């Protein structure tokens, strides 16, 4: 599917971008892979490892629509991974978060339409479902923009979809490398926010594979949600440092006890497939689409009334041993 295709990744120097590039260079023969991001040092460092002839590195910000349009010339597929995603930082710097996560999403959409890109997948987060923090609210707005963009395509081939998943084990800024850093410094206790707190967890490779599969599945307008396990923050700390006591420090600004990926209010729009859910768009597009049958030939069924996919009530919880195994395999590229 990705053979002889040109793929652009916004925010491509992050953990996802590196793993995605590593994966597609190993599995496919892409025509070009374009890394679009604003940090020249991260691009320079990434280019030392990922220097295949197909690789291109573009300095640019998603706030700059003209630069995006230039970068998307001749591009077939786009993954929009660029975002300001640190919850407390967003609370203290709201306008910067809005400029990147909302206005940046709008710029990606307009550039993709103008360049005639075939398919665009925007990466979202569980924090976009019933958001209580600014980061989640901006990603919800971004999700709505990408879904509604399918109403703007006209005769163009461009289609837009969203992938929403939870915490990525080992990704930069997540709790696993934070705990690991504290342990390397010789701390005598691990700080946890609340003993009841749960989160969805996914490995970087599983996240990459899910995005690749959804390029095949998508009609346009879907929010794809993988079926993934939950874990408590207490078990995570126990898995990483069973010998250390834990200190409860309280929930940070904008944090929840549990995260949701398919909200209760979207149950009437949610389809269950074998290994994922699809939240159908709440608006109607000009062309009729049967979202219960995707382009890979998979079939989904509407979930029951009152369904909610929450990390707190998820039927699949990781044991301490399973967390340890995932951490061992889940370090970023």
N, C-alpha and C positions, 0 to 999 in steps of 0.2 A: 504493500500500500504506500509506503514512503519511498520506494525506489524511484530515483530520478525526479524527486520532488524537492522544492526549495522551501525550507522551514525556517521561520523566524521566531525567536523566543525573547520576549521582553523580560527584563530582569534576569537575563540568562546566566549571569555569573553566580547565582545563588545555588543552594544545595540541589534544588530540583533541576535547574538547567544543566548542571554538571552531570548528574546521573542520567538525564534524558539524552544528552550528547553521547555519553559513554555507551548507552544502550542502542541508540539508532545507528551509530557507527559500527557496532558489532553485528547488528541484525540485518541492516538494510544498506542500500547503496544510494544515499540521498545525493541530489545534484549539488545543493549548498545547504549549509546550516549557519544561520546568521544569529549571532549573539548581540542583542541590543540592550545596552545598559549605560549608566552614566558614570561609573567608577573606572577610571583608566587603570588604576593599580590592580583591581580585581580582574580586569580583562587581560592585562599583561601576564598576571600570574596564571590565569586559566589557559592562556595561549601557550604556555610552556609545556602543558600536559596535552591539551587538545589542539594539536597543530596539523591535523589531516588536511589534505589539499582542498577539501570541501568547506573548511571552516572560514567564516568571515566574522570580523569583530567591528561593530558600529558603536561609536560613542554617541549617546543620545538619551534624552529624557522623554518619558511618555507625556510630559506636559507640553512637548514641542510637536505639534501636529505636522508641521512641514517636514521636519526631520524624519518622523515616522513614515510619512508618505514616500519620502526618498528611499528609506530603508526597505519598504515593502514592494518596491518595483520588482515585478517578476516572481513574487512569493506566492506559493501555493497554500501553505498551512501556517497559521500563527498560533502560538501558545502565549497567552498574556499572563505572565507570572509576576510582573513588577508590581510592588505595593509597599506602602509603609504599614507594617504589620505588628509593631510592638505596642501592646495594649496601653500601658501607662504613658509611653511617649506620645501616643495619639491623643490621650486625654489632656496632656499638657500643651500639645501643639496641634490643635484641631484644624486650623486652616491649611497647614501643610499636608495633613492626612487627606483632607478633602480634595486638595489640588491634584494629588497623585492618584488617589484611589477612585475618585469620581470623574474629575475632569480628564484625567489620564485615560480612563476607560472610554470616555466619549471620543477622545482623540484616536484611540486604537480602532474604534468602530468606523469612524469617518475615513481614516486612512485605508483600512481594509476594503471598504466599499469602493473607494476611489481607485485603488490598485487592482481590484478584481480578484482578491484573494478567494480561494475556494472555501476553506473552512477555518473557523476561529474557535478555539476553546479558551475560556477564561478560567483561571484557577480561583476558587473561592475557599471558604472556611466555614466550619461549624458555627463560628461566632456571628455569621450573617443570618442565622435562623433565630428569630425572636431576640434581636440584639439588645444588649444593655450598655454596651460601650461604643465609643465613636468608631473604632476600627470596624466592629461588626456592622454598625449602621452604614458606613461607607461601602463596605463590601456587599451589603444587601442592595444598596443603590446601584452599585456596579452590576450585580447579578441582574437586576431589573433592566438596566440599560442593554446588556448583551442579549437578554431574551427578547426585548422589544425591537432590537435592531433587525430581527428577521422580518419585521413589517416594513422595513425601509429598503429591502434589496431590489424590489422591482424585477427587472429581467436579468439582473446580475446573478452570477452563480454563487455568491457568498452566502454562507450559512454560519450562524453563531450558536454556541452552546456553552454550558457552564459545568465545571466539575467541582464538587464540594466534598472535602474530607476533613478529618480531624488532625490531631497533632502528629507530626512526622518524627519518628524516632531518630534521634541523632542529628536532626537538622540544626543549622545555626540559629541560636536564640532560643532553642527549646530547653526544657528542664534537664534533659539527660546530660548534655555537655556542661550545663551549669553545675549539676551535682558532681560530675567528674572533675571539674576544675576545683571545686571545694575539697574533694577527697585528695586530690594531688597536693593541695596546700596543707593537708593534715588537720582538717577540722575535727572537732570532737563530737559534733552533733550536726544533723542535717535539718535545715529549715523547711517546713512544709506549711502551706497556707491553711488548710483545714483537713482534718482526718477523714471527713466524709467526701471530699472532692473526688470526682471521677472525670476521665477524659477518654475520648476515642483515640486509638493509636493505629498508625499505619507505617509500614517501612517505606523508605524512599523509593525502592525498586517497585513495590506494589503500587505506589502512587503514579510512577512513570508508566507502568504497564496499563493502569486503568485509563490514563489519558490517551495512550496509543489506541487502545481498544475502542474508546469512545469516538475517536475520529472515524472509525469504521461504522459505529452504531448510529451516529447522530443523523437526525432529520433536520434539526435546527429548532432551537427554543427550549430544549430540555435542560434541566438541572440534574446531573448524574451524581448519585450518592453511593459509594461502595458499602457493602456489608463488612464491617471491620470490628475487632474486639474493643472492649473497654478495659480500663484498669484504674484502680484507686491510686491516689498519690502516695498513700501509706505503703501499698505493696511495691510501688516503684522505688521508694526509698529503701524498703527492706531488700529488694532485689539488688540494689547497687551497694548497699552498706549494711548488711544484716547485723554487724557488730555495734553499730552506732545508735544512740538514742535519737529521737526526733524532737524538734522544737516547733510548736505551732506558732506562726507569726501573723496569722490573719490574712484574709483575702485582700489582694491588691486592688487598686482602683479599677473598676470596670470588669472585674472577674465574676464568674458564676460558679456555683457549686458543681453543676452538671451542664454539659453542652447538649444541644439538640441539632440534628441534621435534617430531619423531616418533621416540621412542626405539626402539631395537632390540627391547626387551622388549614393546613394544606393536605389533609388526609383525602379529601375528595378529588385531589389532583395527583395523588401518589400511586405509582404502579410498582409492584414488586416483581423483580426478575430473580433468576437463580442466585446471582452473587451481587446484585446491586438494586437500588431503587431509582426511579425516574420521577421527578416532579414535573408534571406537564405545565406548560404556560397557562396562566389564568386568562390571558387574552387570546382572541381568535385571529389567526393569520388568514390571508386571502386564499391560500391553498390548503385544502383539507389534509391533515396528517393523522395517521393512525399510530399514535405513540406506543400502543401496546405491542406493536410489531416493529422492531428496529431493523436497520439495514444489514445486520449480521444474521437475520432470520430468527432471532430470539423473541420469545413471547412473554409478556408480563400481564399481571392481573391487578385490578384495583384493590388496594388494601381495605381492611375493615374500617367502619366508622369508629372514630376515637383513636385511631392509630397515631402514635408518636414515636419517632426513633431518637431516643435519648441515651446518653452515656450512662445515666443512672439506672435505667431499666432495661438496658441492652441484655438479651439472653446470653451473650457471649462475653464472658469476663476472663481476662488472662490470670493465670496463676503466677506466683513469684518465679517459678522455674521457667515458665513461658516468657515472662518479661526479660529474664536474663538471656534467654536464647535470642529474642528479638533484638536486644541491645547489641549482642555479639555480631549479628548480621546486618544491623541497621545503620552503621556509620556511613556518613555521606561520602561521595566520591572524592 
